[in-house]
């Protein structure tokens, strides 16, 4: 009899615990914040991703503030001040969270109690820190040998640096791979895929990692975002017809991609403020001069938002082909249509309007064009 009572008691306790646990989750989140260098004012809690924005605000009193609310699922929110472009970013879930920061160094904010966020941050504190720590000396060595791009590397120096870059890539791929596979049931994996593989990897790798995520993570906001990216990449994959777009050139004339039908055209997404783009421009100039008379053209699509800077860069870099832009920056309609996440990004499109290759840079561009036009 005592045994039955004891077991019934345990069952009741388990039920109470389960119910209180569920109700606690339903209560939502509480963020208790503190600024060590701000006594009063207004602070904002904001989620922004694409066209979706959620905002809240509260008052600071004697350096302290509190946010209360509820999220349907964990999302990357930022705590920031009015007029600030960036703030302290963290994964907000329905938990009791403590936040401490200084206004002028929000990126160093201390966030505790955010379970999903701590897992996500662990990648950048451990794996990514090791990657960037290894990359730093290679960048310094490269700048030293080339005197910041002024001196050409010897064949021996190029071989040595190529080997070091390849080793770094292997290290980065290995550490990132292990983190994603080890956290396939966590939002951190979806976020790392989005931030590291979508931007710097390949569409094939994004697909591969997406398939190993658990169904719950695939159905999350960031899982759906990955699926959208995969679907978009399928629309701009090698072999498919390039999506049509039109924008105005520097003189206000409307230019369409279909105007280039019958030619090989390199659609080059770039911007005047993009260092790697400006570094690659001389290579595109060489390609244009070498193959233009044989049926090759370039259509520059700028992610600038200031026309004068865009035009100055075109003139300074000697880019004599047609250039278009809607001056919307990263929201450039053509860039959004093609899923451009970083610049430079380019697409080589054939005479039939189908995509022949993506992201041809440096020697790869020259080699591909030589292969194409040596046959014609």
N, C-alpha and C positions, 0 to 999 in steps of 0.2 A: 504493500500500500504506500509506504514511504517512497518507494522507487517511482511509483506512478505519479505521486504528488510532485516529486523532485523533477521528473521529466516534463510534467505539465508546466511547472514553474519555468523551466528552461525554455519551453516552447513559447510561453507567454512573454518571457523576457526577449526572446529572439524577435517575436512579432512587434513588440514595442520598439525595439532597436531599429528594426527595418522601417517601421512607420515613421519614427522620428528622423531616421536617416533620409527617407524620401522627402519628408516635409522640410527638412533642413535644406535640401537641394532646391526645393521649390521656392524657398525664401529669397533666393537671388544672391547678389554680391554686395559686399560692403568694402569700400576702399578707404582706409584710414591713412591720410597723407600728411606729410610734414615737409616744409621748406626751411632750411637752416638760414637762408639769406633773404626771405620775403616774409613780411609780417601780415600784410593784408592785400586785398585785391580779388580778382576773379581768375579762376583756373578752369580749364575745359577738358572734358573727356570726349574723345572723338574717334570714330571709326570711319575710314574712307577707303574704298576700293572700287576703282572704276567710277561708275555713276552712282554707286550706293554710298550714302553718307548718313551717319547717326551722331548726333551731338548732345552733350549735356554740359551744364556748368554749375559751379558752386562757389561760395565765397570762402576766402582764406581769413581766418581769425587767429591772430597771434601765431602765425606761421603754420597753422593746422587747418585741414579741410577734410570733408567726408563726401564720398559719392555712394549712393545706394541705388540699386536697380536690379534688372534681371536680363540675362541674355538667353536666347533660345539654344545657342551653341557657342563654344569658345571662338572668339575672333580677336584679331590684332587691333587693339585700341591704343591710342596715345594720350598722354596727359601733357597738356601744352598751355601756353599763354596766348592771348589774342595777338594776332599779327605774326606769330612764330610759324615758320614753315615746318619745322620739325619739333618733336617733343620726345618724351620717353615712351618707347613702344613696348608693349607686352601683351601676352595672350590672356584675355580676360574671360574668366569662367565664373560660375556662381559659387564663390568662396569668400572667405574673409581674408583680405589682402592688405598688407602694410606697404607703404610707399614712402621713400625718403629721397630728397634730391636738392640740388642747388639750381636756381633759375638759369645760371649761365653755363651749366654743364649737365643738362637734363639727360644726355645720353649715358651718364654715369649713375643714373638713379638706382637705388637699391630697392628691389621688389621681392617681397617674401610672401608665402602663402598661396602663390599662383602655381599650382601643380603642373599643368600642361606647359606653362611658360618656362618653368625651370628645366624641363626636359628639352624643350626647343633651344633654350639658351646654352645648354650643355654642349651642343654641337659647336657653337661659336667660341665657347670658352676652352674647348679641348681640341677637337679635330681641326676646325678651321684655324685656330691659333697656331697649330703645328704647321699647317699648310702655308699660312702667310709668313710665319717665322722662317720657313725654308726659302720662300720666294724672295724675301727682302734682300739677302746677300747676292742673289743672282741678278736682280735688277741693278743693284749697286755696281756689280762687276761689269755688266753690260754697258751701263752709263760711263763707267771709267774707261773701258776699252774703246768705246766709240766717241768718247769726249762729248757725251750727250747728243749723239747723232751726227757729229761733225766729221768723224773719221770712219772709213770703211773697215770692217773686220777682215783679217786675213783668213784664208781658207781654214787654217788650223784653229784659229780663235772661233770661227763660226761653228766648226764641228764640235768643239768643246762646249760652247754655249748651247748648241742644239741638244747635246747629250744631257746637259744639266736641266734644260727645260723639259725634256722628255721624262727624265727621272722625277721631276716635280709633278708632272701630269699624272704619272703612275701612282705616286704617293697620294695625290688629291683624289684620284678616282677610287683608290683602295679604301681610304678612310671614309669617304662619302658613301661608298657602296655598303660598307659594314654598318654605318650609322643608320642608313635607310632600312636595310634588311633587319637590323636589330630592333627597329622601332616601327615596324610596318603597321602596328595597331595603335599608333600614336599620331596626333596631328603634326608633331614635329617632323615626321617623315614626309608628309605632304608639303609642308612649308619648305623643307630643304630641297625637295625635288623642284618646287616652283622657283626658288631663289637661286639654286646652283645649277640644276640640270636643264631647266627650260631656257635659262639665259645663256649658259655657257656650255651646255652639252649638245646632244643631238635629239631630234624628234624620236628616233628609234629607242634611245635610252629612256626618254620620258615615258614612252609606251610600256617598256619593259618594267620600269619601277612602279608605274600606276597599277599594273596587273597584280603585283604582289601585295598591295595595300589591302587591308581587311575591308569587307563591304561597308562597315560603319564609317571608316575613314574616307572611302570613295564617295559616300553619300554626303559627307560634310561640305561646308562652303568651299574649303580649299581643295577637297577632292573633286568637286564639280568644276572648279576653276581649272584643274589639271585636265579634266576630260574635255572642256571647252578648247583648251590649248591644243590637245591632240586632234580634235575635229578640225580646228583651224589649220593646223599643219598639214593635215590630209588634203586640204583644199589648195595648198601651195607646195605640194610635194613634187619632186622631179618626175616628169612625164605627164603631169596634168596641165590643162589649159590655164594659163595665168589669169587671175581675176582682172577684169577690166576696171580701169579708173581714169579719171580725167581731173586735171588741175590747171591753174593758170601759170604761165611763165613769168619772167621778170617784167615783161612788157604788158601783161594782162591778157595775153592770148591763151585760149583754152587749148590744151594739148591732151590727146588721148593715147593710151597705151596701144590701142589698135591702129594708130597712125603708123606704127613701126612694123606692121605685118609685112612679111616678105624679107625682113632683115633679122640678123642676130642683134639683139639689144640687151645691154646690161642695165637693169633698173637698179640704180645705186642710191640707197637710203643713207644720208649723211647729214652733217650740220656744221656750221662755221665754228661752233664752240667745241667741237669734238676733236681732241688731239689725235687719236688713232686714225680718224677720217682724213685729216689734213696730211698726216704722214703717208697714207695710202694713195692720196690724190696723184702724186707724180707717177706712180705705177699705172694708174688708170689713164693718165695722159699719154704714156708710152704706148699702151694698148690701143688707144683711140687713133693715134697718129700712124701706127703700124698697120692696122686692119680696117680703118674707116673706108678706104677706097675699095676694099674687097667685100663690103656689105655689112660692116659692124658699126653699131652706134651705141651711144650711152644716153640714158635719160636720168638725170639727177633729180632726186626727190629730197628736198630739204626739210629737216625737222626744226628749222629755225622759227622764231616768232618775231624777229626784227628784220625787216626787209633790207635795211642799209648794211647790216653786218653780213647778211647772206650774199648780197651783191658784191661787197668788198672781198669776201673770201673767194668768190667765183673769179673775180678779176686778178687777185693776187696769185692764186694757184694756177691760172691759165687754163681754166676749164671751159673749152670752147664749144661744148655740146649744149643741148637744150636742158634747161633747169626749170623745175616747177615746185610750187609749194602753196599751201593754204595758210601758212604762217600760224599754225595752231600748236607748234612745238611737238611734244610727244603725242598729242591728240590728232596729229595729221591723219586725215581720213584714209589715205592710201597706206600709211604705216599701220594703222589699226586694222585695215582690211587684210594686210599681209602678216599680221601678228608680230610686227617688229618690236623686239624687246631691248635691243641695243644697237648702236651704230659704231662703225659701218656695218651694214647688212646689204647684200646684193643678190640679185636673181638674174641669171643669164637665160634669156628667152629666145627660142628659135624662130625661124621664118614662119612656122605654122602656128605660132602663138603659145606653144607648150614650153614649160620650164625645163631647161637642159641641165642646169646646175645651180647650186646655191653657195653663197659666201666664198667666192673665188678671190683670193687675195695674194699679193706679192707674186711669187713665181707660179703659183697655181693658176692665176688668171692668164698669164702669158702662155703657159703650157697648154691650157685648154683651147685657147684661141688658135694657137699654132696647129694643134691637132685637127681642129675644125676646118681651118682654111687651107691646110696643106692637102686636104682631100678634094676641095672644090676647085 
